[in-house]
Amino acid sequence: MPLARRSPRLFAGLAVTAATTVLLTPAAAMADPPPGCTAADLANVTAGVAASTSGYLFAHPDVNAFYSGLRDRPDSEVPEAIRGYFADNPQAHADLLGIRRPLVDFRSRCELPEADHGLLGQ
């Protein structure tokens, strides 16, 4: 079962995994990262995003239930389900994009490639 469908708490965890993988590739390991762009800095940003995401999901049981329900859907249906959910719930989409904004800013500042946004329907 894909990670994205196992648990809504993995929403932020996927960002951590993807971003950490980029920092720990052999090419990236050979060069000194710019100030504020170390693996420790990334862990700090992603921990904040993960904590905020968890808090948001607990405070919004409808969004939590939606993400929890994705684990029961076939892989081929998940992207469209996410797009449809956020088309019907634009505030939740905006909220979650705002929560992950520090990670987007980190990636931009540290010149890391864009992350996959599958769990936000983009």
N, CA, C and O of each residue as an XYZ file, in Angstrom:
488
protein
N       0.853     -1.182      0.000
C       0.000      0.000      0.000
C       0.890      1.234      0.000
O       1.801      1.324      0.824
N       0.654      2.202     -0.910
C       1.479      3.404     -0.966
C       1.417      4.184      0.342
O       0.415      4.159      1.055
N       2.510      4.875      0.635
C       2.588      5.664      1.872
C       1.458      6.670      1.978
O       0.913      6.876      3.062
N       1.100      7.297      0.875
C       0.097      8.356      0.911
C      -1.256      7.849      1.380
O      -2.096      8.641      1.806
N      -1.480      6.547      1.310
C      -2.773      6.018      1.678
C      -2.749      5.310      3.017
O      -3.788      4.801      3.437
N      -1.664      5.251      3.688
C      -1.599      4.530      4.950
C      -2.134      5.318      6.125
O      -2.792      4.750      6.997
N      -1.871      6.597      6.169
C      -2.261      7.383      7.327
C      -2.260      8.858      6.983
O      -1.371      9.320      6.267
N      -3.241      9.616      7.480
C      -3.224     11.052      7.209
C      -2.041     11.746      7.861
O      -1.627     12.815      7.411
N      -1.492     11.157      8.912
C      -0.326     11.777      9.559
C       0.899     11.717      8.660
O       1.861     12.452      8.883
N       0.881     10.864      7.656
C       2.003     10.792      6.734
C       2.019     11.954      5.764
O       2.991     12.138      5.031
N       0.947     12.748      5.752
C       0.876     13.922      4.887
C       2.165     14.739      4.999
O       2.823     14.991      3.990
N       2.521     15.143      6.182
C       3.741     15.921      6.377
C       4.971     15.030      6.329
O       6.043     15.468      5.910
N       4.823     13.785      6.755
C       5.960     12.866      6.745
C       6.498     12.636      5.352
O       7.701     12.434      5.182
N       5.644     12.660      4.362
C       6.106     12.481      2.992
C       7.005     13.627      2.571
O       7.992     13.422      1.865
N       6.670     14.816      2.995
C       7.510     15.968      2.680
C       8.876     15.819      3.330
O       9.895     16.161      2.730
N       8.897     15.311      4.546
C      10.156     15.092      5.262
C      11.008     14.101      4.493
O      12.193     14.343      4.268
N      10.422     12.998      4.092
C      11.160     11.954      3.393
C      11.714     12.464      2.074
O      12.890     12.263      1.772
N      10.875     13.121      1.290
C      11.312     13.613     -0.015
C      12.416     14.647      0.125
O      13.412     14.591     -0.595
N      12.252     15.575      1.032
C      13.247     16.632      1.193
C      14.538     16.090      1.764
O      15.616     16.503      1.338
N      14.460     15.183      2.708
C      15.655     14.604      3.303
C      16.421     13.792      2.271
O      17.651     13.824      2.252
N      15.726     13.078      1.427
C      16.374     12.292      0.391
C      17.211     13.185     -0.509
O      18.325     12.819     -0.883
N      16.686     14.349     -0.861
C      17.430     15.274     -1.716
C      18.705     15.724     -1.023
O      19.762     15.774     -1.652
N      18.626     16.051      0.258
C      19.807     16.521      0.979
C      20.845     15.426      1.181
O      22.033     15.724      1.302
N      20.427     14.181      1.219
C      21.350     13.101      1.545
C      21.837     12.327      0.334
O      22.446     11.269      0.497
N      21.590     12.815     -0.875
C      22.121     12.153     -2.057
C      23.629     12.366     -2.084
O      24.117     13.342     -1.515
N      24.380     11.476     -2.734
C      25.837     11.624     -2.752
C      26.312     12.972     -3.264
O      27.238     13.547     -2.693
N      25.703     13.496     -4.329
C      26.143     14.791     -4.861
C      25.931     15.902     -3.839
O      26.791     16.766     -3.664
N      24.787     15.876     -3.166
C      24.489     16.902     -2.168
C      25.401     16.758     -0.955
O      25.759     17.756     -0.330
N      25.776     15.543     -0.619
C      26.618     15.312      0.550
C      28.026     15.843      0.337
O      28.715     16.157      1.307
N      28.466     15.950     -0.902
C      29.831     16.380     -1.189
C      30.001     17.886     -1.049
O      31.094     18.349     -0.724
N      28.964     18.648     -1.283
C      29.048     20.102     -1.213
C      28.527     20.579      0.139
O      27.619     19.978      0.714
N      29.114     21.666      0.637
C      28.610     22.255      1.870
C      27.299     22.969      1.557
O      27.223     23.743      0.602
N      26.262     22.708      2.364
C      24.988     23.398      2.107
C      25.103     24.869      2.484
O      25.930     25.242      3.316
N      24.270     25.699      1.866
C      24.255     27.119      2.251
C      23.862     27.250      3.725
O      23.259     26.332      4.281
N      24.189     28.360      4.359
C      23.783     28.562      5.748
C      22.266     28.418      5.905
O      21.494     28.929      5.094
N      21.861     27.722      6.947
C      20.449     27.516      7.207
C      19.817     26.433      6.354
O      18.595     26.284      6.353
N      20.630     25.670      5.626
C      20.116     24.650      4.704
C      20.685     23.267      5.008
O      20.808     22.437      4.108
N      21.027     23.019      6.255
C      21.570     21.721      6.618
C      20.450     20.707      6.853
O      19.271     21.059      6.889
N      20.838     19.464      7.009
C      19.858     18.425      7.324
C      19.143     18.742      8.634
O      17.950     18.472      8.771
N      19.859     19.310      9.592
C      19.241     19.685     10.869
C      18.205     20.786     10.665
O      17.141     20.762     11.285
N      18.513     21.750      9.799
C      17.556     22.817      9.498
C      16.304     22.237      8.835
O      15.180     22.616      9.162
N      16.520     21.321      7.910
C      15.398     20.676      7.241
C      14.547     19.907      8.245
O      13.319     19.990      8.211
N      15.188     19.166      9.132
C      14.444     18.413     10.145
C      13.619     19.355     11.018
O      12.482     19.041     11.369
N      14.179     20.492     11.365
C      13.467     21.465     12.183
C      12.226     21.998     11.461
O      11.147     22.075     12.050
N      12.382     22.365     10.190
C      11.253     22.894      9.423
C      10.181     21.818      9.248
O       8.994     22.080      9.443
N      10.600     20.617      8.883
C       9.618     19.564      8.634
C       8.926     19.113      9.918
O       7.764     18.709      9.887
N       9.628     19.180     11.041
C       8.983     18.837     12.318
C       7.872     19.841     12.630
O       6.802     19.464     13.109
N       8.130     21.105     12.358
C       7.105     22.117     12.570
C       5.917     21.919     11.644
O       4.769     22.053     12.069
N       6.183     21.601     10.379
C       5.108     21.360      9.419
C       4.317     20.118      9.836
O       3.088     20.119      9.779
N       5.011     19.069     10.252
C       4.327     17.849     10.679
C       3.448     18.110     11.897
O       2.308     17.648     11.945
N       3.962     18.842     12.880
C       3.183     19.138     14.086
C       1.965     19.992     13.744
O       0.873     19.756     14.259
N       2.153     20.974     12.885
C       1.029     21.830     12.490
C      -0.016     21.047     11.698
O      -1.217     21.257     11.864
N       0.448     20.148     10.840
C      -0.476     19.318     10.062
C      -1.279     18.409     10.983
O      -2.493     18.277     10.825
N      -0.615     17.792     11.931
C      -1.305     16.927     12.886
C      -2.356     17.716     13.657
O      -3.495     17.272     13.797
N      -1.974     18.874     14.151
C      -2.917     19.720     14.887
C      -4.108     20.107     14.028
O      -5.247     20.092     14.494
N      -3.847     20.451     12.780
C      -4.923     20.830     11.876
C      -5.876     19.658     11.650
O      -7.094     19.827     11.708
N      -5.328     18.479     11.394
C      -6.177     17.309     11.139
C      -7.006     16.945     12.364
O      -8.175     16.588     12.223
N      -6.437     17.027     13.554
C      -7.220     16.756     14.760
C      -8.310     17.804     14.970
O      -9.393     17.483     15.459
N      -8.030     19.045     14.607
C      -9.009     20.121     14.780
C     -10.063     20.154     13.666
O     -11.093     20.815     13.803
N      -9.806     19.449     12.578
C     -10.729     19.401     11.441
C     -11.030     17.936     11.111
O     -10.466     17.377     10.170
N     -11.921     17.321     11.890
C     -12.195     15.887     11.710
C     -12.675     15.519     10.306
O     -12.466     14.388      9.864
N     -13.309     16.447      9.602
C     -13.747     16.151      8.240
C     -12.556     15.949      7.304
O     -12.560     15.032      6.483
N     -11.544     16.797      7.424
C     -10.342     16.658      6.595
C      -9.581     15.399      7.011
O      -9.086     14.657      6.162
N      -9.493     15.166      8.306
C      -8.831     13.966      8.823
C      -9.524     12.712      8.291
O      -8.862     11.766      7.864
N     -10.863     12.707      8.320
C     -11.610     11.547      7.827
C     -11.394     11.356      6.324
O     -11.280     10.226      5.849
N     -11.338     12.452      5.586
C     -11.082     12.336      4.153
C      -9.749     11.655      3.895
O      -9.682     10.667      3.164
N      -8.672     12.188      4.501
C      -7.349     11.589      4.284
C      -7.284     10.158      4.806
O      -6.647      9.303      4.190
N      -7.924      9.895      5.913
C      -7.942      8.527      6.443
C      -8.633      7.576      5.472
O      -8.223      6.424      5.325
N      -9.672      8.056      4.817
C     -10.416      7.230      3.879
C      -9.685      6.935      2.587
O     -10.079      6.026      1.857
N      -8.644      7.668      2.286
C      -7.890      7.415      1.059
C      -7.244      6.035      1.053
O      -7.011      5.466     -0.014
N      -6.959      5.505      2.208
C      -6.281      4.204      2.257
C      -7.147      3.079      1.707
O      -6.633      2.022      1.342
N      -8.454      3.298      1.646
C      -9.370      2.282      1.144
C      -9.646      2.411     -0.354
O     -10.393      1.615     -0.922
N      -9.048      3.403     -0.984
C      -9.311      3.639     -2.402
C      -8.193      3.069     -3.258
O      -7.040      3.032     -2.829
N      -8.519      2.630     -4.449
C      -7.463      2.191     -5.378
C      -6.535      3.364     -5.711
O      -6.966      4.516     -5.759
N      -5.273      3.056     -5.937
C      -4.282      4.090     -6.241
C      -4.731      5.011     -7.369
O      -4.511      6.221     -7.313
N      -5.349      4.448     -8.374
C      -5.744      5.239     -9.537
C      -6.810      6.284     -9.214
O      -6.964      7.249     -9.962
N      -7.543      6.112     -8.126
C      -8.612      7.048     -7.762
C      -8.146      8.164     -6.832
O      -8.830      9.179     -6.701
N      -7.015      7.997     -6.197
C      -6.589      8.948     -5.158
C      -6.369     10.364     -5.694
O      -6.894     11.306     -5.100
N      -5.622     10.566     -6.784
C      -5.404     11.956     -7.230
C      -6.703     12.700     -7.527
O      -6.862     13.856     -7.136
N      -7.628     12.041     -8.216
C      -8.891     12.702     -8.545
C      -9.729     12.955     -7.292
O     -10.405     13.979     -7.191
N      -9.686     12.025     -6.342
C     -10.418     12.209     -5.084
C      -9.897     13.443     -4.347
O     -10.676     14.226     -3.802
N      -8.593     13.605     -4.335
C      -7.993     14.760     -3.658
C      -8.380     16.049     -4.365
O      -8.789     17.015     -3.722
N      -8.251     16.066     -5.682
C      -8.641     17.273     -6.430
C     -10.114     17.611     -6.187
O     -10.464     18.774     -5.981
N     -10.961     16.602     -6.212
C     -12.386     16.830     -5.985
C     -12.678     17.341     -4.586
O     -13.491     18.247     -4.404
N     -12.012     16.758     -3.598
C     -12.230     17.184     -2.214
C     -11.862     18.651     -2.040
O     -12.607     19.416     -1.428
N     -10.716     19.040     -2.579
C     -10.289     20.419     -2.406
C     -11.066     21.392     -3.286
O     -11.173     22.571     -2.948
N     -11.608     20.925     -4.403
C     -12.493     21.789     -5.198
C     -13.743     22.122     -4.385
O     -14.267     23.233     -4.459
N     -14.212     21.142     -3.607
C     -15.386     21.344     -2.758
C     -15.050     21.990     -1.418
O     -15.946     22.481     -0.731
N     -13.779     21.998     -1.038
C     -13.342     22.512      0.266
C     -12.123     23.418      0.082
O     -11.038     23.090      0.564
N     -12.281     24.545     -0.601
C     -11.124     25.395     -0.891
C     -10.439     25.958      0.357
O      -9.236     26.217      0.334
N     -11.183     26.147      1.431
C     -10.544     26.675      2.641
C      -9.574     25.649      3.224
O      -8.480     26.012      3.655
N      -9.958     24.386      3.242
C      -9.054     23.336      3.735
C      -7.798     23.284      2.871
O      -6.691     23.130      3.385
N      -7.975     23.413      1.557
C      -6.820     23.403      0.658
C      -5.886     24.567      0.977
O      -4.674     24.387      1.096
N      -6.462     25.763      1.115
C      -5.662     26.948      1.437
C      -4.969     26.793      2.791
O      -3.804     27.161      2.945
N      -5.690     26.249      3.764
C      -5.108     26.049      5.097
C      -3.892     25.124      5.030
O      -2.842     25.423      5.598
N      -4.047     24.003      4.333
C      -2.954     23.023      4.274
C      -1.781     23.546      3.452
O      -0.627     23.267      3.779
N      -2.056     24.291      2.402
C      -0.962     24.919      1.661
C      -0.209     25.902      2.554
O       1.018     25.981      2.502
N      -0.941     26.640      3.363
C      -0.297     27.573      4.296
C       0.547     26.867      5.332
O       1.623     27.340      5.699
N       0.057     25.737      5.803
C       0.813     24.969      6.807
C       2.134     24.493      6.228
O       3.153     24.520      6.918
N       2.137     24.064      4.987
C       3.378     23.545      4.420
C       4.249     24.631      3.790
O       5.318     24.336      3.256
N       3.800     25.882      3.851
C       4.552     26.996      3.273
C       5.989     27.091      3.793
O       6.887     27.358      2.994
N       6.255     26.887      5.085
C       7.655     26.949      5.531
C       8.560     25.945      4.818
O       9.735     26.230      4.584
N       8.031     24.790      4.477
C       8.829     23.802      3.750
C       9.062     24.250      2.308
O      10.155     24.067      1.772
N       8.052     24.829      1.685
C       8.202     25.362      0.327
C       9.255     26.464      0.333
O      10.125     26.508     -0.537
N       9.170     27.352      1.319
C      10.146     28.444      1.427
C      11.555     27.910      1.659
O      12.517     28.416      1.081
N      11.675     26.892      2.502
C      12.984     26.283      2.766
C      13.564     25.732      1.472
O      14.724     25.988      1.151
N      12.761     24.974      0.727
C      13.231     24.361     -0.505
C      13.678     25.440     -1.498
O      14.695     25.281     -2.174
N      12.929     26.519     -1.583
C      13.280     27.602     -2.491
C      14.576     28.286     -2.052
O      15.484     28.492     -2.858
N      14.650     28.630     -0.777
C      15.834     29.320     -0.237
C      17.089     28.471     -0.375
O      18.176     28.992     -0.627
N      16.935     27.169     -0.211
C      18.082     26.260     -0.229
C      18.303     25.627     -1.599
O      19.130     24.727     -1.751
N      17.558     26.105     -2.595
C      17.698     25.659     -3.980
C      17.548     24.155     -4.132
O      18.337     23.502     -4.815
N      16.518     23.614     -3.483
C      16.193     22.200     -3.604
C      15.066     22.055     -4.627
O      14.258     22.969     -4.787
N      15.007     20.926     -5.312
C      13.940     20.743     -6.308
C      12.565     20.732     -5.666
O      12.414     20.446     -4.478
N      11.571     21.050     -6.473
C      10.181     21.035     -6.007
C       9.798     19.643     -5.532
O      10.225     18.639     -6.102
N       8.995     19.596     -4.493
C       8.501     18.325     -3.973
C       7.223     17.946     -4.703
O       6.545     18.796     -5.280
N       6.903     16.660     -4.668
C       5.642     16.178     -5.217
C       4.534     16.647     -4.279
O       4.654     16.499     -3.063
N       3.478     17.199     -4.818
C       2.376     17.735     -4.013
C       1.133     16.864     -4.110
O       0.020     17.373     -3.972
N       1.290     15.575     -4.340
C       0.169     14.690     -4.555
C      -0.901     14.726     -3.483
O      -2.083     14.564     -3.783
N      -0.514     14.932     -2.263
C      -1.496     14.915     -1.183
C      -2.252     16.229     -1.042
O      -3.162     16.349     -0.222
N      -1.866     17.210     -1.849
C      -2.596     18.479     -1.839
C      -3.328     18.694     -3.158
O      -3.854     19.778     -3.406
N      -3.364     17.678     -3.997
C      -4.124     17.752     -5.225
C      -3.543     18.653     -6.286
O      -4.277     19.137     -7.147
N      -2.249     18.892     -6.251
C      -1.613     19.769     -7.248
C      -0.820     18.952     -8.231
O      -0.212     19.508     -9.146
